[in-house]
Structure formats: structure tokens, C-alpha cells
Amino acid sequence: MSLDIVILAAGQGTRMRSALPKVLHPVAGNSMLGHVVATARQLAPQGIHVVIGHGAERVREALAADDLNFVLQAEQLGTGHAVAQALPALSAERVLILYGDVPLIEADTLQRLLAQVGPDRLALLTVDLVDPSGYGRIVRDAAGQVVAIVEHKDATPEQRAICEGNTGILAVPGARLADWLGRLSNDNAQGEFYLTDVIAMAVADGLTVATEQPLDALEVQGANDRIQLAQLERHYQLRAARRLMAQGVTLRDPARFDLRGEVSVGRDVLIDVNVILEGRVTIEDGVEIGPNCTIKDSTLRRGAQVKANSHLDGAELGEGADCGPFARLRPGAVLGAGAHVGNFVELKNAVLGEGAKAGHLSYLGDAEIGARTNIGAGTITCNYDGANKFKTVMGEDVFVGSNSALVAPVTLGDRATTGAGSVITEDVPADSLALGRGRQRNIEGWQRPQKKR
């Protein structure tokens, strides 16, 4: 059966106390609405319709995509009114209603809900709560059939004692929706058109109201303030940690791990505490990541090691390569198999060949470095003249003495050597020693200056 999805994302979120529209507040590096849209796409609908209101242009700009239809709700007159704004665009046999501030909902849960929808059946996602305050209550008859939803503010004391709450997530036969929305009334405590009133209408029309529940109650929790946002963040991270551990990853402490994107992992991966993975990260078998590392949009090949306090962004570590501690690999940094980058070394758009080494305190930018080349401490490639970038090329088995400055564009041939403290401004032929420093002069009997009393 065909499917349209409507995502309600027009709310202001006053309790966030923020200029940012509520649905754009992030969980795990993606906006709450972004998470909902990603889940909606997994259901392969014919259309995804996002109802926007407060901060509409910012929301539209942040989520703009060819498969999203944005619908403006100029006045926020309730959930029923919001869905009605999308009606002209709906044509599928089933319509699923989701919420832009409920980011942890799982596609599997929604698939179970949708499986219950038919021409004479709608499906409602409910949740059992110890304290359902604020939730609409699911009212059932003596036979256990759903007959209505009563909002918390409109509920009697007896109805407020009901622990089964309405999540707001609803799947209905598309052919019925326009009729039900057209019959909504705003005669209630809030003066709004409640989507939940559709349930009583469906029952009166002879339809069956089926219910489904999430496996985890936090799947359906929304975020109305920063406290709830933090709760969702931590729950998302623990869920991500459990999934990684199920795939064979050792996490030293699942409570001190953050995934803010997508990661694919091999077997026997070890991740220490306070590691952040952002964007798209690939981690192959046997990789070890030390504590306090941030790895973004990077690939770590089999057996690579990232030591403590290192930052990788757009980098690739070859098999058995290692970097850190305190290494920074910027976009375009590539370490070949067995290559080594040590503490306080920064790479940008630089490729180190197999077994090449830069042990400490160096900057290598816009460089191509051959296999087994050794970069001494304090070496820099001078790749920028204030207007343009230039490249440094080093062949295989080059030895660069400590504190060398390589002024690009410059090429060092295979097995070339530079003396420590040299400024290299010209190409160095293969098998040559280059010295680019002032000649030392010793002055005997030198009297060191004395401090004046």
C-alpha cells in the first residue's frame, strides 16, 4: 500500500529559550527533525511532507532536499490544523503522522504500526508510563477497544489515572483523512483543533483502532527543553554504543562515547573513553583508538592506531599506521601502511608513503612524502606565500634533519638528506646532502652580560 508521511515541525519551542527553531536543535550532531526525516526515508514513502511554521525559512534551508515537500502552517492552531495544511498534497492509501521533535523513533516500530492500517483500520502508537502527566490518555471500553483519546488538560480525575498515553504518532487510511479533519472542532481547553479527536470519529464511523507500542519508551519522547534534549542525547549515545558492541567493538566505557554521524566497524576494534566519531567514519578490523580523540569523515584501515588526544578530519590511516598522541590530521592527510605520525604533528593535504615517519613537532602541508622517509622534529613545509599554496615532494628514503624549513615548491630526491636547521629553497638531487644554514662561529672568552644592580 502506498504511503504519505506528514511530519509536524511548526512549533516554536519557547521552553528551549533559543532563537533556533525547536526542531533544529541537535541530537548526536543532527537536528531532531533531521533524525525524523532520515527515519521516514527508511519507510520508502511516495511523499514526505514537512509542516513548518516558526522559523520556517531556517527549517526549510536546513533540511532542503528534493524528496521533501514543505508546507507552511501560518498560524499554529493545533495538530489537526497542521495536518490539514498538507491535505492537498496527500494521495496515498496510508498516511503516517510523525513529529519533528521526537527524534529517536525507530523505523521498525513504525513498520509494525503501518502493518495494522487498512481501509477500515487505523493504527495508534501508545506508550505505558509510570507518570503520564501531559500525555493524552487512551480511553478503552469494557472490551478493551480504543474509543477515544482525552488530552491531559481535558481529562477527568478518573481518566488521568490511566497510564496508557498517546504518543501522537498515528497511521490512518488516506481516503478517510480529509473527512475527519473537516469535522474537527476547537471547543476544548486549548482552543485548538486536536488531531486526537480523529480517534473518536473513526470509532463512530465503525472503524477499528489498532494500537502498537515501541520497544523502548524513549523512542517516543519529545524534547521541549534543554533537559529533555540532553536526555535524548544520552539515550541515543547509549543505544549507538550497544549496537557497536554487538558488532564486536570494545568500548572502555559506553557512557563516555559519542557518535555524531555514521560509522562502519570491523571486528576486534577497541575504543577508549571520550572518543567522538563524526560524519562518516570507517573503522576496519583490529583498530585501536585511544582516549579523548575526535575522528571525523575518516578511514582507519586494518590494525591502525590512533593514540590519545588526536584529532582526525578527512584523513586516512593505512594498515598498521599510527598517529599521536596529540596528532592533528586535517583533510587530505593520508598515512600509508605502517606510516607513523607522532605527538604534535599536523598534516594537511599530505600523503606519507609506506613506513614514512614524522615523529614530533612538525607541520606538513601540501606534501607528497615517499616510503620510509624520516622527518626530523621541528620540520615544516612552507607551503603558503600569503596568496597561493605550493607543493613539497620528497622521494623515498629521504632524511630530513630536525628543524628544517622546506620552502615550496621544492623537491627532495630519493635518499636525499637535509642538515638540521636548514632552510631548503632549491631542489635537492637524489643521494645528496643539502645544508641551508649560517656557518657557525665560536668566540672564545666571551663574557656573558651581567645584570645591573
Secondary structure, 3 states (H helix, E strand, C coil): CCEEEEEEECCCCHHHCCCCCHHHCEECCEEHHHHHHHHHHHCCCCEEEEEECCCHHHHHHHHCCCCEEEEECCCCCCHHHHHHHHHHHCCCCEEEEEECCCCCCCHHHHHHHHCCCECCEEEEEEEECCCCCCCCEEEECCCCCEEEEECHHHCCHHHHCCCEEEEEEEEEEHHHHHHHHHCCCCCCCCCCCCCCHHHHHHHHCCCEEEEECCCCHHHHCCCCCHHHHHHHHHHHHHHHHHHHHHCCEEECCHHHEEEEEEEEECCCEEECCCEEEEEEEEECCCCEECCCCEEECCEECCCCEECCCCEEECCEECCCCEECCCCEECCCCEECCCCEEEEEEEEEEEEECCCCEEEEEEEEEEEEECCCCEECCCCEEECECCCCECCEEECCCCEECCCCEEECCEEECCCCEECCCCEECCCECCCCEECCCCCCCCCCCCCCCCCCC
